[in-house]
Amino acid sequence: YIRWRYQFGDDREGLDQANMKLSDAEEEELKKPVEYTWKDEKGNIKKEKRVISRMTGTRRPDPNRKKIMQYEVSWAGKGQESNTWHQAHEMTKFNKIYDKVIRLIDAKCAAREAMYSRPLTQGNVEKHIADCGLEPEYGTHFRLGALSGGQKVKVVIAAAMWDQPHILVLDEPTNYLDRDSLGALAEAIQAYEGGIIMITHNDSFCSHLCPERWVMEDGLLNTEGDVEWAQKAAEQAVEFESIEEMVDASGNEVTLKKSKLNAKEKKKMIKQIREKIAADEELDSDEEGWAIEWGL
């Protein structure tokens, strides 16, 4: 299922959504001429009515602005040498429908980049579903229809996590899961560094994960739990006392400093240390101490 869903680099089910497709009316709307403005070799501003043939699907970093992407545009009746590059806000000035086109291009580019970093091989898929609590052989020797309800839930969650999304939407994820799987799912959600939107009727599961709840009852919105949990988590200063001295892998004696981090800084540092460890990069003395303290 995972290899079918991502075999062309794109998420078939994600791109099949209505908000990721252009309707016939939108296709016709994009065929209307737009006013294109540019400067000639002498610096004179020129304007011309043109029709956008298509956005080629190619993007590049803006050479003049950091963290801004440009998208290639092909013009009707003109050769490839006349293609131009535009930022997203410039395209939406031509027509607001291009916002949907750009989201589609971004999704495809992100999927391709993920495919290069983690090829869609049998071994990678088996390891991925094993991380989601399913035996590796289920990824190769079993059809989806032969799996139990709980096993299917694990496969779908694994598929949704394959392209490493920033936000994950879970619709009734607790269905068919046994007690051990529910506990593992709760721990995974708490450890997940992205955003989670969850629809569930399992009140105990929701209460365990959400310190604050908004309850609509009889037309009134009430809050339950610790309504100031987010502010407390951000402001909480946690003091970590490391051992004063240690010997690293090279036999060098390292003196560690006492450090003070709040919850936000700790989360950022954990991510940074894990990335360095994964890339086999050398940690500095402070990072080594934190890695030991936090069991990384």
N, C-alpha and C positions, 0 to 999 in steps of 0.2 A: 504493500500500500504506500509506504513512504517513498520507495523508489519510483513508483508510478506517479505519485503526486509531484515529485520534484525532478523528474527525469530530464526535463528541458531547461532546468535552472530556475524556472518560475514556479510559484506555488499555484497549481491548477485550481484548487478550491478557493484560494484567496482572490485570484484574478477573475474568477467566475461570478463574483458578487456584482450586483447591479450598479453599485457606486463606482465600479472599476471598468465599466463598459460605456461606450458612447451609443446613444439611441440614434435612430434614423434621423430624427429632427435635429439632434446635435450635430450629426455629420453634415447635414445640409447647411446648418448655421455657420459652420467653419469654412464653407466654400465661398462665403461672402468676402469681397475685397476689404482690405485694411489699409490704413495710411502708414506707409513706411518712411521713416525719416533717417537720413544719413548725411555725412559730410564727404564732399568730393576731395580730390587731391589738393585743391587750393584752399580748403577749409570752408567752402561755402555750404550752407545747409540746403539740402535737397529733399523734396517730398514727392512721393509717388504712390498711386493706388496699386496694390499688389494683392495677389491671392496666394495664401500659404498652401502649398501642395501637401506638405506633411511635416511633422516633427520626426526626424530620422531615428530617434531613440538613443542618440549619442549625447553625452554630457561631458563637461570638463570643468576643472576649477577656474574661477574667474582670475585672470592674470593680475588684475588690479585690486581685488578685494579678497581677503581671506575668508574661508568657510562659506563662500558663495559659489553656487554652481551656475554654469551657462549651458544652454540647450541648443542643439543645432537645428536650424530651420531650412527646409528646402522650398524654394519659390516656384510656383507654376510658370511654365514657359521659359525658365532660365536654367542654365547648366549647373553642374555641381560646384563649379568654381564660384558661383554667386551665392552659395549657401552662407548664412549668417548665424551668429551666436547671440543668444539673448538670455537675460536672467528671468527667473520665474515671474517677477512682478511686471516685467515688460511684456511677457506673453499674455498675462491676464488683462493687460490694458488693451491688447488686440481683441480678446474675447475671454470672458470669465470661464468658459468651458475648458480652456487650456489648463486650468487648475487641475481638472480631473486627468487630463492627458499627462501632465507633469508627474502627478502621483503615480500613475501607471508606469511611467519611465523609471522613476525612482525605485519603485518596487522591483522591477525587472533587473535594474542595475545592482541593487542590494542582494538579490537572489543569486546573480551571477558571481558576485564577489564572495558570497558565502560558499558557493559551489567550488570555487578555486581554493579556498582555505580548508574546506573539508569535502573531498570528493565523495560522490554518492556511490560508494562501493559496498559490497556485501559486508565486509568486516566493519566498516564505520557504522552501518545501519545496525548491525548486531550489537555493537558496543553501546550505541545510543539507546536502544530499547532496553538493554541490560541496566543502564543508568536509571531508567524509568521503572525498574522493578519487574521486568519480564525476561524470562530465560532467552538467551540469544538464539536458540534453535527455532523459536517461534517466528523469528524474522526471516527464516529461510525455508523451513520445511512444513509450514502450516499456512493454509488459506485463512483469510480474515473471517470467513463465515464459519470456520470450525472452532473459533475461539469462544470462550465464555464471555459473559457481559463485562465482568471486571477486567479481563484481559483486553477486550476491545477498547475500554476506557483508557487503559495504559498506552495502547498503540496510538490512539487519537491524540493523547497528550504529548506523546513522543513526537508525533508528526507535526503538531503545532509548534513544538520547541525546536524543530530541526534547523530552521533558519535564524535561530537566536533572536527572537523578537524583543523589542523594548517594552511592549505592553501585551499582556496575555488576557484574553477573555475566556472565562470558563463557565459553561452553561451546565448546571447540575453535575459537577465533576465527581460528587460522592456516590452517584448511582452505581450499584453493583459492586462497590469496593468493600472488602472485608475490613475488620478492625485494624490489622497491621498496615494495610494499604492506606487507610484513612490517616493513620498516624504519620506514615511516610510522606503523604501528600501535604499534610499540615506543616511538617518540618521543611519540605521543599518550598512551599509558598513563603514561609517566614524567611528562608535563606535567599530567595530569589531577589535580585537587586533591581529588577524592573518593576513595572506597575502591574497590578492585578485587578481586573474587574470580574466579579464572580456573582453568578445567579445560583442560589441554592435554597432549598426548603429545609436543609439540615441545620436547625437552630443551634444545637450544641457545637457543631463544627464551625459555624459562623462566629459564634460568641467567643470561641477559643482563639480565633485569629484576629478579630476586630475589637480593639479596646473601646471604641466609640461606635454607637449605633444610632441611626435616625429612624424613628418609628412613627409612621403615619397611622393614626387611629382616630376614627370619628371626625375626620377633617382637621385634626390637630397634629402638628409635627412635634414630637418629643425626642429628647436626646437621652440616651442611657449610657452608663459606663463612665469612663474618665474622659471628659470632653476636652481636657487640656493636655492629652497625651502627646500630641504632635509637638507642641511647644516645649513640653518637658523633655522629650527625646532630643530635640535640637539643642536645648540649652544645657542639658545634663553634662556636667564635666566629670569624667571618669579618670581617676588617677591610677596609673599602672606603675608599680614598683618592680623594676627588673632586678635580677641578681647583679651584684656590683661587678663581678669579673667572670669571664668565661674563656674557654679555649676554642678557637674556631677549627675548621677542618684542616687548616694548614699548620696547626700547632701553635698559632700565635695567641698570646693572651690579650683579650680585648676588654677594655673597661666600658661598661654600659652606663648610660645616663638615665636618670629618673625623668620620665616624660609625662606630660599631662595633655590628654586629648579629650575633646567632647565626642558625643556619639557620632556626629557627622564626620568629623576628622578621622575617627577610628575606622568607620566604614570605608572611607576613601583610601586610607592607608592599607587596610586588609586587601582591597582590590589591587592596589599597586604592588604589594608584596607577592600576591598570588600570580600576577602577570609576570613578574621578574622570575619567580621560581619556575613557572611554566616555560619561559623562554631560556632557562638555564643561565640567567644573568646574575652577576655577583651582587649580594646585598651589602649595604653599608652596616656599620656597627649598630646603629639604632634599629634598623630594619631587622637585623639578626635577632636582637633582643626581643622585639615585638613578635617575630615569627615563633620564637620559643614560648613566649608568654601565652600566645593565642593558639598554639598547637598547629601552626601552618606548615 
